[in-house]
C-alpha cells in the first residue's frame, strides 16, 4: 500500500485556493445592498401574486407562480451583474436572454403590457411608499 504524503507547501496552496474561492463567493453575495434585495423581492412578488394573469415568455404563456420562479432563477444566474432593482429589470425581468424577445404580461381582463413597463411601475410604487414613510 502506497502512502502519499502532502507537503506543508502543498497543503498551504489548497488552503489559499479555498480562501480565495470563499472570499470571491462572499464578495459576490455581498454586492447587493439589503434594500435592493427587498426591492427585487417586491418586484417578483408583484408578478407572483397577479390573479389570473399570464406571463408570456418566448410566445408561451406561464402562470404567475411559474413566472416568479423563472425570474428568481434568472436573478440567481445573473450573479454580480444585478446590483440594483433597475439591473434586475434590465437583465432578468424584461427580455428573454435566449431569444431577445420582450416578456409580456396578459392580465385577466385581456390587456397586455410589457413586463418591463409593469416592473418599472411597481418599482416606482415601492419607492413612493418608501418616501411616504419618512
ABEGO torsion letter per residue (X at the ends): XBBBBBBAAAAAAAAAAAAAAAAAAAAAAAABBAAAAAAAAAAAAAAAABBGBBBBBGGBBBBAAAAAAAAAAAAAAAEAABABAAAAAAAAAABBAAAGBBBBBBBAAGBBBBAAAAAAAAAAAAAAAAAAAX
